[in-house]
Amino acid sequence: MELLDKILNQENLNKAYKKVVSNKGVAGVDGITVDEVAEYIKEHKEEIISKIKERKYKPQPVKRVQIPKENGKMRNLGIPTVIDRIIQQAMIQVLSPIFEEQFNDNSFGFRPGRSCERAVLKALEYLNDGYDWIVDIDLEKFFDTVNQDRLITIIRSTIKDGNVVSLISKYLKAGVMDKGVIKPTKVGTPQGGNLSPLLSNIMLNELDKELTVRGLNFVRYADDCIILVKSEKAANRVLNSITKFIEKKLGLKVNAEKSKVTRPTQTKYLGFSFWSTKGGKWKPKPHIKSYQKLKRKLKQLTDRSLSICLDNRIKQINYVVRGWVNYFRIANMKQSITDIDKHLRTRIRVIIWKQWKKITRREKALVQLGVEPTLAHNVACTRKGYYQICRTTYVQFAINIDRLRKRGLVFLLDQYSKVHIECTD
């Protein structure tokens, strides 16, 4: 069976359809949503399959959207139509196992059974083996600068079905619709499509091969790559030579300002940094910028002027807390998240205090929560600011940790303790 026939196999297409629909997502340039696509497929399925087999199928341009990056700049994403997402997903399901056999064990991004956590743990292995000088390679706008001709040449060396290669090429050149204007895409692979992660790994596997041939220790997650060596001199040499290889052989651009030789304590890799115990063993911790990002998010969600009921607010906070702790669960962070929890509780108390509004309601609420009546009256009548009063012993006693837990609030430290218990079970 030809590779294209495997992609267009009914069972494979059904599996792709279910995957795309379960992921939901927004409509592409044609406006067809995941809820509407089933009806469209019933009417046009045979026509689409026939066009693909005859090389007449023309993918729709991707819809350009921008999302903010941590540095304040914007990242371009390309959203294909739902139909194109299904076709791309069908391709991924057939092509991924073929390329998986070629990919390096030190590549962790967008691959089954691999994760950021495993990438960081692999980096720790090298650090604790004495490879504690880090070459941090930053590829400038990788997804926007991939040389399509070189990528297709690499794909052809593995995929011999010309129909499949032609379809991949069409998706690369499908164009992008930005503010109603269709622009050609002569370089790059739009970040956001189902094919994009596999294509990025195919391109960067060439870098993995080169690093392996040179006998270098490295860890790569998509375009985030670090190389670990034993001396500063070796690190500088590697930075210079690998930069030349990436730019000349792969046609990609290395960001000279961000690429650098660094030490583990100064490194930010996948949101992590590293610290050394007294015995000289390296361990992971969240980078300071990861903490800052978390604090900004919690601050937004606990803004007392935000028009949202407390239950929904708590639900959103819990979503952030669980996600953040689960991501960084291998890191040492007990003291830091204890401090963040303390600040979070104060901000929640401020919200509740503001909701009570009137003196009589505040006094009544404090009494109901166990505060002595005279003291409750004095506290309710205070002219102190929100934060001052909510840091007092009386309000902390009334709105204590257990009561906040019963209300449903999940604390960072509680979640951290939970995932550590699960890891040891």
Secondary structure as a PSIPRED ss2 file (coil, helix, strand):
# PSIPRED VFORMAT (PSIPRED V4.0)

   1 M C   1.000  0.000  0.000
   2 E C   1.000  0.000  0.000
   3 L H   0.000  1.000  0.000
   4 L H   0.000  1.000  0.000
   5 D H   0.000  1.000  0.000
   6 K H   0.000  1.000  0.000
   7 I H   0.000  1.000  0.000
   8 L C   1.000  0.000  0.000
   9 N C   1.000  0.000  0.000
  10 Q H   0.000  1.000  0.000
  11 E H   0.000  1.000  0.000
  12 N H   0.000  1.000  0.000
  13 L H   0.000  1.000  0.000
  14 N H   0.000  1.000  0.000
  15 K H   0.000  1.000  0.000
  16 A H   0.000  1.000  0.000
  17 Y H   0.000  1.000  0.000
  18 K H   0.000  1.000  0.000
  19 K H   0.000  1.000  0.000
  20 V H   0.000  1.000  0.000
  21 V H   0.000  1.000  0.000
  22 S H   0.000  1.000  0.000
  23 N H   0.000  1.000  0.000
  24 K C   1.000  0.000  0.000
  25 G C   1.000  0.000  0.000
  26 V C   1.000  0.000  0.000
  27 A C   1.000  0.000  0.000
  28 G C   1.000  0.000  0.000
  29 V C   1.000  0.000  0.000
  30 D C   1.000  0.000  0.000
  31 G C   1.000  0.000  0.000
  32 I C   1.000  0.000  0.000
  33 T C   1.000  0.000  0.000
  34 V C   1.000  0.000  0.000
  35 D C   1.000  0.000  0.000
  36 E C   1.000  0.000  0.000
  37 V H   0.000  1.000  0.000
  38 A H   0.000  1.000  0.000
  39 E H   0.000  1.000  0.000
  40 Y H   0.000  1.000  0.000
  41 I H   0.000  1.000  0.000
  42 K H   0.000  1.000  0.000
  43 E H   0.000  1.000  0.000
  44 H H   0.000  1.000  0.000
  45 K H   0.000  1.000  0.000
  46 E H   0.000  1.000  0.000
  47 E H   0.000  1.000  0.000
  48 I H   0.000  1.000  0.000
  49 I H   0.000  1.000  0.000
  50 S H   0.000  1.000  0.000
  51 K H   0.000  1.000  0.000
  52 I H   0.000  1.000  0.000
  53 K H   0.000  1.000  0.000
  54 E C   1.000  0.000  0.000
  55 R C   1.000  0.000  0.000
  56 K C   1.000  0.000  0.000
  57 Y C   1.000  0.000  0.000
  58 K C   1.000  0.000  0.000
  59 P C   1.000  0.000  0.000
  60 Q C   1.000  0.000  0.000
  61 P C   1.000  0.000  0.000
  62 V E   0.000  0.000  1.000
  63 K E   0.000  0.000  1.000
  64 R E   0.000  0.000  1.000
  65 V E   0.000  0.000  1.000
  66 Q E   0.000  0.000  1.000
  67 I E   0.000  0.000  1.000
  68 P E   0.000  0.000  1.000
  69 K C   1.000  0.000  0.000
  70 E C   1.000  0.000  0.000
  71 N C   1.000  0.000  0.000
  72 G C   1.000  0.000  0.000
  73 K C   1.000  0.000  0.000
  74 M E   0.000  0.000  1.000
  75 R E   0.000  0.000  1.000
  76 N E   0.000  0.000  1.000
  77 L E   0.000  0.000  1.000
  78 G E   0.000  0.000  1.000
  79 I E   0.000  0.000  1.000
  80 P C   1.000  0.000  0.000
  81 T C   1.000  0.000  0.000
  82 V H   0.000  1.000  0.000
  83 I H   0.000  1.000  0.000
  84 D H   0.000  1.000  0.000
  85 R H   0.000  1.000  0.000
  86 I H   0.000  1.000  0.000
  87 I H   0.000  1.000  0.000
  88 Q H   0.000  1.000  0.000
  89 Q H   0.000  1.000  0.000
  90 A H   0.000  1.000  0.000
  91 M H   0.000  1.000  0.000
  92 I H   0.000  1.000  0.000
  93 Q H   0.000  1.000  0.000
  94 V H   0.000  1.000  0.000
  95 L H   0.000  1.000  0.000
  96 S H   0.000  1.000  0.000
  97 P H   0.000  1.000  0.000
  98 I H   0.000  1.000  0.000
  99 F H   0.000  1.000  0.000
 100 E H   0.000  1.000  0.000
 101 E C   1.000  0.000  0.000
 102 Q C   1.000  0.000  0.000
 103 F C   1.000  0.000  0.000
 104 N C   1.000  0.000  0.000
 105 D C   1.000  0.000  0.000
 106 N C   1.000  0.000  0.000
 107 S E   0.000  0.000  1.000
 108 F C   1.000  0.000  0.000
 109 G C   1.000  0.000  0.000
 110 F C   1.000  0.000  0.000
 111 R C   1.000  0.000  0.000
 112 P C   1.000  0.000  0.000
 113 G C   1.000  0.000  0.000
 114 R C   1.000  0.000  0.000
 115 S C   1.000  0.000  0.000
 116 C H   0.000  1.000  0.000
 117 E H   0.000  1.000  0.000
 118 R H   0.000  1.000  0.000
 119 A H   0.000  1.000  0.000
 120 V H   0.000  1.000  0.000
 121 L H   0.000  1.000  0.000
 122 K H   0.000  1.000  0.000
 123 A H   0.000  1.000  0.000
 124 L H   0.000  1.000  0.000
 125 E H   0.000  1.000  0.000
 126 Y H   0.000  1.000  0.000
 127 L H   0.000  1.000  0.000
 128 N H   0.000  1.000  0.000
 129 D C   1.000  0.000  0.000
 130 G C   1.000  0.000  0.000
 131 Y C   1.000  0.000  0.000
 132 D C   1.000  0.000  0.000
 133 W E   0.000  0.000  1.000
 134 I E   0.000  0.000  1.000
 135 V E   0.000  0.000  1.000
 136 D E   0.000  0.000  1.000
 137 I E   0.000  0.000  1.000
 138 D E   0.000  0.000  1.000
 139 L E   0.000  0.000  1.000
 140 E C   1.000  0.000  0.000
 141 K C   1.000  0.000  0.000
 142 F H   0.000  1.000  0.000
 143 F H   0.000  1.000  0.000
 144 D H   0.000  1.000  0.000
 145 T H   0.000  1.000  0.000
 146 V C   1.000  0.000  0.000
 147 N C   1.000  0.000  0.000
 148 Q H   0.000  1.000  0.000
 149 D H   0.000  1.000  0.000
 150 R H   0.000  1.000  0.000
 151 L H   0.000  1.000  0.000
 152 I H   0.000  1.000  0.000
 153 T H   0.000  1.000  0.000
 154 I H   0.000  1.000  0.000
 155 I H   0.000  1.000  0.000
 156 R H   0.000  1.000  0.000
 157 S C   1.000  0.000  0.000
 158 T C   1.000  0.000  0.000
 159 I C   1.000  0.000  0.000
 160 K C   1.000  0.000  0.000
 161 D C   1.000  0.000  0.000
 162 G H   0.000  1.000  0.000
 163 N H   0.000  1.000  0.000
 164 V H   0.000  1.000  0.000
 165 V H   0.000  1.000  0.000
 166 S H   0.000  1.000  0.000
 167 L H   0.000  1.000  0.000
 168 I H   0.000  1.000  0.000
 169 S H   0.000  1.000  0.000
 170 K H   0.000  1.000  0.000
 171 Y H   0.000  1.000  0.000
 172 L H   0.000  1.000  0.000
 173 K C   1.000  0.000  0.000
 174 A C   1.000  0.000  0.000
 175 G C   1.000  0.000  0.000
 176 V E   0.000  0.000  1.000
 177 M E   0.000  0.000  1.000
 178 D E   0.000  0.000  1.000
 179 K C   1.000  0.000  0.000
 180 G C   1.000  0.000  0.000
 181 V E   0.000  0.000  1.000
 182 I E   0.000  0.000  1.000
 183 K E   0.000  0.000  1.000
 184 P C   1.000  0.000  0.000
 185 T C   1.000  0.000  0.000
 186 K C   1.000  0.000  0.000
 187 V C   1.000  0.000  0.000
 188 G C   1.000  0.000  0.000
 189 T C   1.000  0.000  0.000
 190 P C   1.000  0.000  0.000
 191 Q C   1.000  0.000  0.000
 192 G C   1.000  0.000  0.000
 193 G C   1.000  0.000  0.000
 194 N C   1.000  0.000  0.000
 195 L C   1.000  0.000  0.000
 196 S H   0.000  1.000  0.000
 197 P H   0.000  1.000  0.000
 198 L H   0.000  1.000  0.000
 199 L H   0.000  1.000  0.000
 200 S H   0.000  1.000  0.000
 201 N H   0.000  1.000  0.000
 202 I H   0.000  1.000  0.000
 203 M H   0.000  1.000  0.000
 204 L H   0.000  1.000  0.000
 205 N H   0.000  1.000  0.000
 206 E H   0.000  1.000  0.000
 207 L H   0.000  1.000  0.000
 208 D H   0.000  1.000  0.000
 209 K H   0.000  1.000  0.000
 210 E H   0.000  1.000  0.000
 211 L H   0.000  1.000  0.000
 212 T H   0.000  1.000  0.000
 213 V H   0.000  1.000  0.000
 214 R C   1.000  0.000  0.000
 215 G C   1.000  0.000  0.000
 216 L C   1.000  0.000  0.000
 217 N E   0.000  0.000  1.000
 218 F E   0.000  0.000  1.000
 219 V E   0.000  0.000  1.000
 220 R E   0.000  0.000  1.000
 221 Y E   0.000  0.000  1.000
 222 A C   1.000  0.000  0.000
 223 D C   1.000  0.000  0.000
 224 D E   0.000  0.000  1.000
 225 C E   0.000  0.000  1.000
 226 I E   0.000  0.000  1.000
 227 I E   0.000  0.000  1.000
 228 L E   0.000  0.000  1.000
 229 V E   0.000  0.000  1.000
 230 K C   1.000  0.000  0.000
 231 S C   1.000  0.000  0.000
 232 E H   0.000  1.000  0.000
 233 K H   0.000  1.000  0.000
 234 A H   0.000  1.000  0.000
 235 A H   0.000  1.000  0.000
 236 N H   0.000  1.000  0.000
 237 R H   0.000  1.000  0.000
 238 V H   0.000  1.000  0.000
 239 L H   0.000  1.000  0.000
 240 N H   0.000  1.000  0.000
 241 S H   0.000  1.000  0.000
 242 I H   0.000  1.000  0.000
 243 T H   0.000  1.000  0.000
 244 K H   0.000  1.000  0.000
 245 F H   0.000  1.000  0.000
 246 I H   0.000  1.000  0.000
 247 E H   0.000  1.000  0.000
 248 K H   0.000  1.000  0.000
 249 K H   0.000  1.000  0.000
 250 L C   1.000  0.000  0.000
 251 G C   1.000  0.000  0.000
 252 L C   1.000  0.000  0.000
 253 K C   1.000  0.000  0.000
 254 V E   0.000  0.000  1.000
 255 N C   1.000  0.000  0.000
 256 A C   1.000  0.000  0.000
 257 E C   1.000  0.000  0.000
 258 K C   1.000  0.000  0.000
 259 S C   1.000  0.000  0.000
 260 K E   0.000  0.000  1.000
 261 V E   0.000  0.000  1.000
 262 T E   0.000  0.000  1.000
 263 R C   1.000  0.000  0.000
 264 P H   0.000  1.000  0.000
 265 T H   0.000  1.000  0.000
 266 Q H   0.000  1.000  0.000
 267 T C   1.000  0.000  0.000
 268 K C   1.000  0.000  0.000
 269 Y E   0.000  0.000  1.000
 270 L C   1.000  0.000  0.000
 271 G C   1.000  0.000  0.000
 272 F E   0.000  0.000  1.000
 273 S E   0.000  0.000  1.000
 274 F E   0.000  0.000  1.000
 275 W E   0.000  0.000  1.000
 276 S E   0.000  0.000  1.000
 277 T C   1.000  0.000  0.000
 278 K C   1.000  0.000  0.000
 279 G C   1.000  0.000  0.000
 280 G C   1.000  0.000  0.000
 281 K C   1.000  0.000  0.000
 282 W E   0.000  0.000  1.000
 283 K E   0.000  0.000  1.000
 284 P E   0.000  0.000  1.000
 285 K E   0.000  0.000  1.000
 286 P E   0.000  0.000  1.000
 287 H C   1.000  0.000  0.000
 288 I H   0.000  1.000  0.000
 289 K H   0.000  1.000  0.000
 290 S H   0.000  1.000  0.000
 291 Y H   0.000  1.000  0.000
 292 Q H   0.000  1.000  0.000
 293 K H   0.000  1.000  0.000
 294 L H   0.000  1.000  0.000
 295 K H   0.000  1.000  0.000
 296 R H   0.000  1.000  0.000
 297 K H   0.000  1.000  0.000
 298 L H   0.000  1.000  0.000
 299 K H   0.000  1.000  0.000
 300 Q H   0.000  1.000  0.000
 301 L H   0.000  1.000  0.000
 302 T C   1.000  0.000  0.000
 303 D C   1.000  0.000  0.000
 304 R C   1.000  0.000  0.000
 305 S C   1.000  0.000  0.000
 306 L C   1.000  0.000  0.000
 307 S C   1.000  0.000  0.000
 308 I C   1.000  0.000  0.000
 309 C C   1.000  0.000  0.000
 310 L H   0.000  1.000  0.000
 311 D H   0.000  1.000  0.000
 312 N H   0.000  1.000  0.000
 313 R H   0.000  1.000  0.000
 314 I H   0.000  1.000  0.000
 315 K H   0.000  1.000  0.000
 316 Q H   0.000  1.000  0.000
 317 I H   0.000  1.000  0.000
 318 N H   0.000  1.000  0.000
 319 Y H   0.000  1.000  0.000
 320 V H   0.000  1.000  0.000
 321 V H   0.000  1.000  0.000
 322 R H   0.000  1.000  0.000
 323 G H   0.000  1.000  0.000
 324 W H   0.000  1.000  0.000
 325 V H   0.000  1.000  0.000
 326 N H   0.000  1.000  0.000
 327 Y H   0.000  1.000  0.000
 328 F C   1.000  0.000  0.000
 329 R C   1.000  0.000  0.000
 330 I C   1.000  0.000  0.000
 331 A C   1.000  0.000  0.000
 332 N C   1.000  0.000  0.000
 333 M C   1.000  0.000  0.000
 334 K H   0.000  1.000  0.000
 335 Q H   0.000  1.000  0.000
 336 S H   0.000  1.000  0.000
 337 I H   0.000  1.000  0.000
 338 T H   0.000  1.000  0.000
 339 D H   0.000  1.000  0.000
 340 I H   0.000  1.000  0.000
 341 D H   0.000  1.000  0.000
 342 K H   0.000  1.000  0.000
 343 H H   0.000  1.000  0.000
 344 L H   0.000  1.000  0.000
 345 R H   0.000  1.000  0.000
 346 T H   0.000  1.000  0.000
 347 R H   0.000  1.000  0.000
 348 I H   0.000  1.000  0.000
 349 R H   0.000  1.000  0.000
 350 V H   0.000  1.000  0.000
 351 I H   0.000  1.000  0.000
 352 I H   0.000  1.000  0.000
 353 W H   0.000  1.000  0.000
 354 K H   0.000  1.000  0.000
 355 Q H   0.000  1.000  0.000
 356 W H   0.000  1.000  0.000
 357 K C   1.000  0.000  0.000
 358 K C   1.000  0.000  0.000
 359 I H   0.000  1.000  0.000
 360 T H   0.000  1.000  0.000
 361 R H   0.000  1.000  0.000
 362 R H   0.000  1.000  0.000
 363 E H   0.000  1.000  0.000
 364 K H   0.000  1.000  0.000
 365 A H   0.000  1.000  0.000
 366 L H   0.000  1.000  0.000
 367 V H   0.000  1.000  0.000
 368 Q H   0.000  1.000  0.000
 369 L C   1.000  0.000  0.000
 370 G C   1.000  0.000  0.000
 371 V C   1.000  0.000  0.000
 372 E C   1.000  0.000  0.000
 373 P H   0.000  1.000  0.000
 374 T H   0.000  1.000  0.000
 375 L H   0.000  1.000  0.000
 376 A H   0.000  1.000  0.000
 377 H H   0.000  1.000  0.000
 378 N H   0.000  1.000  0.000
 379 V H   0.000  1.000  0.000
 380 A H   0.000  1.000  0.000
 381 C C   1.000  0.000  0.000
 382 T C   1.000  0.000  0.000
 383 R C   1.000  0.000  0.000
 384 K C   1.000  0.000  0.000
 385 G C   1.000  0.000  0.000
 386 Y H   0.000  1.000  0.000
 387 Y H   0.000  1.000  0.000
 388 Q H   0.000  1.000  0.000
 389 I H   0.000  1.000  0.000
 390 C H   0.000  1.000  0.000
 391 R C   1.000  0.000  0.000
 392 T C   1.000  0.000  0.000
 393 T H   0.000  1.000  0.000
 394 Y H   0.000  1.000  0.000
 395 V H   0.000  1.000  0.000
 396 Q H   0.000  1.000  0.000
 397 F H   0.000  1.000  0.000
 398 A H   0.000  1.000  0.000
 399 I C   1.000  0.000  0.000
 400 N C   1.000  0.000  0.000
 401 I H   0.000  1.000  0.000
 402 D H   0.000  1.000  0.000
 403 R H   0.000  1.000  0.000
 404 L H   0.000  1.000  0.000
 405 R H   0.000  1.000  0.000
 406 K H   0.000  1.000  0.000
 407 R C   1.000  0.000  0.000
 408 G C   1.000  0.000  0.000
 409 L C   1.000  0.000  0.000
 410 V C   1.000  0.000  0.000
 411 F C   1.000  0.000  0.000
 412 L H   0.000  1.000  0.000
 413 L H   0.000  1.000  0.000
 414 D H   0.000  1.000  0.000
 415 Q H   0.000  1.000  0.000
 416 Y H   0.000  1.000  0.000
 417 S H   0.000  1.000  0.000
 418 K H   0.000  1.000  0.000
 419 V H   0.000  1.000  0.000
 420 H H   0.000  1.000  0.000
 421 I H   0.000  1.000  0.000
 422 E H   0.000  1.000  0.000
 423 C H   0.000  1.000  0.000
 424 T H   0.000  1.000  0.000
 425 D C   1.000  0.000  0.000
